[in-house]
């Protein structure tokens, strides 16, 4: 029964990735996809599922996992490396102490996530270029996209989320989010069944004032009242009625300069 449940869940997740790939052309023949593996459920699942896709498609693409040890005290990088080895993945372990920088730069009581993620992303961009990767795959899922939309709406004054495919700030790297259509609860269940060696982010997770957790709780409450809420939000992100908003540049078809926003 457990194996049957796993097969159904894996098929569902693979279907969601395939749908996102068909819509946004995330990866294809000849690509070298560098997957950022943090030790969380999402990145483990992404790495594993991409290999399952690799087995099924009639064309060749490569996958390499990359973990970045940012110097957090006690971070067990060996757990991730052992998983790479046991699964037979090509991988690279990076080390750069951004933890010290974050503690020095972020005032007490403020969240570390934004600065931490920007520094991490910059290091991964450099690694992708050095390794000749054509795509950098991150493990953000459907719920991340919706939470980011709400955070930018409420706290940054922007209607902005995380696109499934986008050029990085350096204008070279292409960032993809193959799990964009996958529900967090499905990924969590998949990670539980596969028994991935999860490593929590204690630095960020120890902070009580993270707005993302507020957004997660808000979405959970709305979803409990109306089970169509999350589906409607995802549909809305792909169904923008520019004439019914207040952005004159958008209505005139002009490009808008990027403004700082939440994206972590």
N, C-alpha and C positions, 0 to 999 in steps of 0.2 A: 504493500500500500504506500509506504514511504517513497519507494522508487517511482511509483506511478505518479504520485504528487509532484515529485521533483521533475519528472519528464514533462508534465503539463505546464508547470511553472516555467521551466527552462524554455519550452516552446513558445510560451506567451512572451517572455522577455526577448527572445530572439526575434519574434515577429515585430515587436515594438521597435527594436533596433533597425531591422530591415526596412520598416516603414519610414523611420526618420532618415535613413540613408537614401531611400528612394526619393524622398521629398527634397532633401537638402544636399544630396551628393557629398556625403561626408568623407567617404574613402572609396577607393576603387583599385583597379589593376595597377600594379607597380608602386603603390604607396608603401611607405615605411611609416608605420604608426607608432609613435612613442607614447606610451600610456603612463601618466603620472600615478604611481601607486603609493598612497599615503599610509596604508595600514588600516583604513576604514572599510566598511562593508561595500561602499559604492565602487571604489577603485579596484578592490579584489574582484567584485562581480564583473566589472567592465573588462578587466584583463582576461578573465576566464571565458566570458561570453564572446569576446572578439576572436578568441582561438576557436571556439565552436563554429563561428561563422567562417573562419578561415578554412575549416575542414569541409564546409558545405558548398562554398562558391566555386564556380568553374574557372576562376582566375586567381592569380597570385598576388598577395600582399603580405608584408612582413610586420611583425609586432615585436616591440622591445619594451620591457617594463623599466621604469626609472623611479627610484626612491630617493628623496632628499632628507637627510638627517640635518635638521636645523639647529641642533645643539640643545634641545630641550633636555633638562636633567633626567637621566634614566631612560631616555628613549631607546627602546630595544630594536635597533635596526636589524640585528641578527635574525629576529623573528621573520621579517619580510624577506630577507635574503635566503633563509632556509626554505621559505615557501616557494620562492622563485626556483631554487635548486630542486626541490622535491617535485615540482610540477614540470620541470624541464624547460622553463622559459628563458629566452635571451633577456639579459637584464644588465643594469648598471646602477651602482650605489654611489650617490653623491653626498658630500658633507660640506656644510657651510653654516657657521654659527650666526644665524640671524636672531636667535633667541636673545642674545645679549643686546643687540641693537634695538629690538622691540622694547625691552625693559627700560632702556635708556631714553627712548624717544617718546613713548606713550605715557601721558600723565596718569597718576594713580587714579583708579576708578573708571578709566576709559577702556573701551574694548580693544583688544589686540588684533582682531581678525583682519581688519582692512590692511594695515601695514604689513602684517605677517604674510597675508596672501599675495600682496603686490611684490614683496621681495621674493617669495617662493616662485611666483610666476616668472619673474625676470631671470632667475637662475635656470628654470626649466626651459625658457626660450633659448638661452645660450646653449644649453645642453642639446636641444633639438637641432640647432644649427650645426653644432660640432659633430653630431652623430649622423648628419645627413637625413634626418627625419623630414618627411613631407607633411605630416600632420602631428599635432600634439593633442592627444585625447584626454579629456578630464571627466571625472565621474559624476558630474552634476546630473540630477534626475528631474523628473517632472515637478516634484514638490519644491525643489530648489528654485526652479524657474518662477513658480508662483510666489514663493516667499520673497524672492528678490524683487519681483514686480511690486508687491505691497510695501516693502521697505523703501524702495525708491519713491513710491507714490506718497507715503506718509512722512518720510524723513529727508528726502532729497529733492522733492518737488519735481519729479520727472516720471514720465510713463516709460519705463525701461526695465528690461529683464536681462536674461542671459540667452543669446542666440545659439542655436545648435551648431552654427558654423560662422566663424568670423576671423578676419585678419587681426593678428595681434598688434599692439601699439607699435612694435618695431617695423611693421609693414612687410615682414618676411614670413613669420610663422603663421600657420593656419591652425586655429584652435577649433576642435570639434567636441561635441557633447553627445555621443551616441545614445546615452540613456535618457535623452530629453523627453521621450514619450513614456518612460518607465516609471511606475508608481513606487514611491519609497517603501511602502509596506510589502510590495512584491520583492524588491531587492533585499529587504531585511529578512524575509522568510527564506529567500534563496541562500543568503549568507549563512543563516542558521542551519539549514539542511546540509550545505556544503562544508560547514564547520571551518570557515575561514578564520585565521588567527588575528582577530580584530585588536587593533591598538587604538585606544581613545586619545583624542587630542586634549590632554589635561590642561594645557596652557589656556586655551580658549574655553574649554568646557567648565573650568573652575569659576568663570565669571558669571555672576547672577543677572547682570543687566543687559544681556545680549538681546537685541531687538529681534533677531531671527527666531529665537525661541518664542517670543511673543507672537510673531506672525504664524508660526507653526501651530500654536495653541488656538489662535483665531481661526485659522483654516479648519482645524479639527472640529471646533465648535460649529462653524457654518456647515461643514460637511455632515455633521450629526443631525442638524436640522433639515438639511436638504442634500441628499446624496448626489445631486447633479452639479453641485457647486464647483468642484475641481474640474470636472469635464467642461463646464461652461467657461471657466477661467482660461483653460487651454485653448478653447475655440476662440475666445475673445482676443487672445494674443495674435491669432492669425486672421482676424476679421476686424481690422482697424478702420473706422469710419472717420477719415481725416476732416471732412466737412462739418462734423458734429463735435469737434474739439476746438480748442482756442489757439492752436499753434498756427499762426499765419504763414510762417515759412513752409510748414508741411502742406498746408492747403495750396500754396503757390508752387509746390513741387520743388522747393529749394532744399539744398542740403543744409543740415544744421550742424554747427560745431559741437563736438562732443564735450559734455560737461561731466565733472566728477560724479560718480554714482556708486552705489553699492554693488559689488560683484565679487563675492568671495564664497 
